[in-house]
């Protein structure tokens, strides 16, 4: 879910996603001087880094570019602003059909999972709905304790169909059952206990901890990490491929229901 409304500021002309590189030596002087960390930053604070079609397209392009670069041994995903990601852009969902957008969300998760390069995400602030799927797709997730999460779909007459493909492989069964069904907000520490994130640290320590994890990955073998990711994610990838159309159709059916449309319109009206 996104908190984007019809009165949201105009989308900026500049990029919504940035790709930068840091030499490995900046993280650990013992690392190979020719090795780099790719830093991918969501930069759409005007709509709380909502997963609009444009942002997702730019994100997929940045990740593909990083994965194809032989000097890149790890990717760090982060976001600007107070919110990490508010989920799917509801203004787009209300205005048009949802099925193609849902497929795009599956493809976004799949690209992260299928990359040869390990992906670390540093979550500094709130994450909602589809944004949680993006966090779950990453290989290592470091969260600020203060960051909050909520699978709010159930409160809008929806279900976390698309992101369930990833989250049911990451989270504990009890953690998934509770968070999927109640839609309540939980913090980074709870996210770690549910298996959604790898660990939670105080917000002031988030950047340093993410750097330390990335430094460890930068010391790895390209071949070793790529093959290990295939072992780790084989079942998840198979599930993403086999059920892509099914969950997209489910998502579209629910978004198109009278109950969901009324709930979303009411939600958007409250945000104006």
C-alpha positions as semicolon CSV with decimal commas, in nm:
position;residue;x (nm);y (nm);z (nm)
1;X;0,000;0,000;0,000
2;X;0,114;0,353;-0,066
3;X;0,017;0,677;0,099
4;X;0,025;0,855;-0,236
5;X;-0,281;1,070;-0,310
6;X;-0,417;1,269;-0,599
7;X;-0,280;1,582;-0,432
8;X;0,076;1,450;-0,414
9;X;0,345;1,682;-0,556
10;X;0,431;1,648;-0,922
11;X;0,676;1,369;-0,998
12;X;1,027;1,517;-1,035
13;X;1,196;1,523;-1,373
14;X;1,521;1,371;-1,243
15;X;1,592;1,002;-1,176
16;X;1,395;0,826;-0,903
17;X;1,673;0,568;-0,860
18;X;2,046;0,640;-0,845
19;X;2,334;0,400;-0,911
20;X;2,674;0,488;-0,764
21;X;2,990;0,292;-0,690
22;X;3,221;0,281;-0,390
23;X;3,571;0,131;-0,407
24;X;3,603;-0,171;-0,181
25;X;3,898;-0,005;-0,010
26;X;3,662;0,255;0,139
27;X;3,498;-0,020;0,341
28;X;3,808;-0,226;0,420
29;X;4,159;-0,134;0,309
30;X;4,251;-0,503;0,283
31;X;4,008;-0,559;-0,005
32;X;4,100;-0,579;-0,373
33;X;4,144;-0,229;-0,516
34;X;3,962;-0,331;-0,835
35;X;3,651;-0,447;-0,649
36;X;3,353;-0,215;-0,605
37;X;3,027;-0,189;-0,412
38;X;2,728;-0,074;-0,617
39;X;2,495;0,151;-0,420
40;X;2,137;0,171;-0,549
41;X;1,928;0,444;-0,388
42;X;1,552;0,494;-0,408
43;X;1,503;0,868;-0,432
44;X;1,132;0,944;-0,467
45;X;1,048;1,113;-0,136
46;X;0,758;1,305;-0,291
47;X;0,551;0,983;-0,272
48;X;0,741;0,807;0,006
49;X;0,942;0,597;-0,241
50;X;0,625;0,427;-0,364
51;X;0,675;0,153;-0,623
52;X;0,540;0,344;-0,921
53;X;0,588;0,200;-1,269
54;X;0,863;0,451;-1,333
55;X;1,052;0,380;-1,012
56;X;1,033;0,003;-1,064
57;X;1,162;0,037;-1,420
58;X;1,455;0,249;-1,305
59;X;1,527;0,009;-1,019
60;X;1,534;-0,292;-1,253
61;X;1,771;-0,107;-1,487
62;X;2,007;-0,012;-1,204
63;X;2,015;-0,365;-1,064
64;X;2,079;-0,516;-1,409
65;X;2,363;-0,272;-1,471
66;X;2,522;-0,352;-1,136
67;X;2,487;-0,727;-1,185
68;X;2,651;-0,711;-1,528
69;X;2,956;-0,520;-1,399
70;X;3,242;-0,764;-1,325
71;X;3,399;-0,522;-1,077
72;X;3,087;-0,521;-0,858
73;X;3,089;-0,789;-0,589
74;X;2,792;-0,665;-0,383
75;X;2,496;-0,428;-0,411
76;X;2,368;-0,207;-0,130
77;X;2,004;-0,098;-0,165
78;X;1,894;0,202;0,039
79;X;1,649;0,495;0,027
80;X;1,642;0,866;0,086
81;X;1,394;1,041;0,309
82;X;1,213;0,929;0,620
83;X;1,031;0,635;0,454
84;X;1,210;0,341;0,292
85;X;0,916;0,237;0,073
86;X;0,541;0,288;0,107
87;X;0,452;0,000;-0,127
88;X;0,263;0,000;-0,455
89;X;0,144;0,338;-0,582
90;X;-0,229;0,325;-0,506
91;X;-0,303;0,622;-0,730
92;X;-0,183;0,412;-1,026
93;X;-0,372;0,107;-0,903
94;X;-0,700;0,299;-0,874
95;X;-0,659;0,469;-1,212
96;X;-0,577;0,161;-1,419
97;X;-0,566;-0,214;-1,427
98;X;-0,362;-0,391;-1,163
99;X;-0,271;-0,723;-1,327
100;X;0,020;-0,593;-1,534
101;X;0,146;-0,392;-1,238
102;X;0,132;-0,704;-1,024
103;X;0,339;-0,896;-1,278
104;X;0,590;-0,613;-1,274
105;X;0,613;-0,644;-0,895
106;X;0,678;-1,018;-0,926
107;X;0,947;-0,945;-1,185
108;X;1,107;-0,689;-0,953
109;X;1,134;-0,943;-0,673
110;X;1,259;-1,209;-0,913
111;X;1,536;-0,991;-1,049
112;X;1,675;-0,928;-0,701
113;X;1,657;-1,297;-0,612
114;X;1,807;-1,415;-0,942
115;X;2,103;-1,176;-0,949
116;X;2,445;-1,340;-0,929
117;X;2,558;-1,050;-0,711
118;X;2,455;-1,051;-0,342
119;X;2,214;-0,771;-0,250
120;X;2,210;-0,608;0,094
121;X;1,926;-0,375;0,191
122;X;1,954;-0,112;0,464
123;X;1,609;-0,014;0,591
124;X;1,612;0,323;0,764
125;X;1,241;0,391;0,795
126;X;0,886;0,266;0,746
127;X;0,811;-0,008;0,491
128;X;0,464;-0,104;0,384
129;X;0,301;-0,377;0,174
130;X;0,487;-0,421;-0,158
131;X;0,798;-0,257;-0,015
132;X;0,820;-0,547;0,226
133;X;0,843;-0,781;-0,073
134;X;1,143;-0,584;-0,199
135;X;1,311;-0,612;0,140
136;X;1,234;-0,984;0,154
137;X;1,384;-1,044;-0,191
138;X;1,727;-0,915;-0,084
139;X;1,988;-1,164;0,031
140;X;2,070;-0,978;0,352
141;X;1,841;-0,725;0,518
142;X;1,966;-0,490;0,790
143;X;1,695;-0,285;0,958
144;X;1,697;0,003;1,198
145;X;1,518;-0,108;1,514
146;X;1,304;0,202;1,480
147;X;1,190;0,115;1,126
148;X;0,831;-0,003;1,108
149;X;0,662;-0,262;0,888
150;X;0,299;-0,349;0,813
151;X;0,129;-0,579;0,565
152;X;-0,171;-0,351;0,538
153;X;-0,341;-0,522;0,242
154;X;-0,583;-0,716;0,461
155;X;-0,732;-0,391;0,592
156;X;-0,814;-0,277;0,238
157;X;-0,992;-0,594;0,133
158;X;-0,674;-0,719;-0,034
159;X;-0,420;-0,993;0,031
160;X;-0,037;-0,985;0,006
161;X;-0,056;-1,220;-0,293
162;X;0,243;-1,097;-0,496
163;X;0,483;-1,051;-0,206
164;X;0,379;-1,378;-0,044
165;X;0,587;-1,557;-0,310
166;X;0,900;-1,423;-0,143
167;X;0,787;-1,373;0,216
168;X;0,664;-1,729;0,270
169;X;1,018;-1,845;0,187
170;X;1,179;-1,592;0,424
171;X;0,952;-1,557;0,727
172;X;0,867;-1,803;1,000
173;X;0,521;-1,958;0,952
174;X;0,389;-1,803;1,273
175;X;0,537;-1,463;1,188
176;X;0,381;-1,469;0,843
177;X;0,043;-1,584;0,973
178;X;0,021;-1,308;1,231
179;X;0,148;-1,020;1,018
180;X;-0,044;-1,118;0,705
181;X;-0,375;-1,147;0,893
182;X;-0,374;-0,857;1,138
183;X;-0,206;-0,580;0,934
184;X;-0,059;-0,437;1,252
185;X;0,258;-0,228;1,259
186;X;0,572;-0,399;1,392
187;X;0,927;-0,273;1,441
188;X;1,269;-0,385;1,320
189;X;1,328;-0,611;1,619
190;X;1,003;-0,798;1,552
191;X;1,089;-0,815;1,182
192;X;1,413;-0,991;1,275
193;X;1,233;-1,234;1,504
194;X;0,989;-1,317;1,222
195;X;1,273;-1,381;0,976
196;X;1,178;-1,088;0,752
197;X;1,514;-0,917;0,809
198;X;1,854;-1,060;0,900
199;X;1,914;-0,831;1,196
200;X;1,801;-0,505;1,353
201;X;2,034;-0,239;1,489
202;X;1,989;0,110;1,634
203;X;1,926;0,361;1,357
204;X;2,250;0,546;1,430
205;X;2,443;0,224;1,364
206;X;2,261;0,123;1,045
207;X;2,503;0,265;0,788
208;X;2,810;0,127;0,962
209;X;2,655;-0,217;1,003
210;X;2,548;-0,228;0,638
211;X;2,901;-0,131;0,534
212;X;3,046;-0,410;0,749
213;X;2,817;-0,669;0,593
214;X;2,897;-0,542;0,244
215;X;3,271;-0,555;0,319
216;X;3,238;-0,923;0,410
217;X;3,058;-0,992;0,082
218;X;3,314;-0,796;-0,121
219;X;3,580;-1,039;-0,001
220;X;3,394;-1,332;-0,156
221;X;3,451;-1,516;-0,483
222;X;3,229;-1,417;-0,775
223;X;3,180;-1,779;-0,877
224;X;3,129;-1,898;-0,522
225;X;2,866;-1,639;-0,443
226;X;2,677;-1,683;-0,769
227;X;2,657;-2,060;-0,731
228;X;2,565;-2,029;-0,364
229;X;2,282;-1,790;-0,447
230;X;2,148;-2,046;-0,694
231;X;2,147;-2,312;-0,422
232;X;1,981;-2,082;-0,171
233;X;1,713;-1,950;-0,403
234;X;1,630;-2,240;-0,635
235;X;1,293;-2,317;-0,475
236;X;1,202;-1,950;-0,442
237;X;1,280;-1,883;-0,808
238;X;1,075;-2,184;-0,911
239;X;0,781;-2,054;-0,708
240;X;0,812;-1,704;-0,858
241;X;0,812;-1,848;-1,211
242;X;0,535;-2,101;-1,159
243;X;0,291;-1,872;-0,978
244;X;0,356;-1,531;-1,139
245;X;0,036;-1,522;-1,343
246;X;-0,171;-1,679;-1,067
247;X;-0,085;-1,420;-0,802
248;X;-0,111;-1,134;-1,054
249;X;-0,464;-1,246;-1,141
250;X;-0,553;-1,276;-0,772
251;X;-0,416;-0,930;-0,703
252;X;-0,606;-0,779;-0,996
253;X;-0,930;-0,951;-0,892
254;X;-0,904;-0,816;-0,538
255;X;-0,805;-0,466;-0,646
256;X;-1,102;-0,463;-0,883
257;X;-1,354;-0,568;-0,617
258;X;-1,608;-0,319;-0,485
259;X;-1,487;-0,372;-0,128
260;X;-1,125;-0,290;-0,213
261;X;-1,209;0,008;-0,434
262;X;-1,423;0,163;-0,161
263;X;-1,153;0,105;0,099
264;X;-0,878;0,251;-0,122
265;X;-1,081;0,556;-0,220
266;X;-1,160;0,618;0,145
267;X;-0,793;0,582;0,233
268;X;-0,680;0,820;-0,041
269;X;-0,946;1,072;0,062
270;X;-0,817;1,072;0,418
271;X;-0,469;1,157;0,292
272;X;-0,582;1,469;0,101
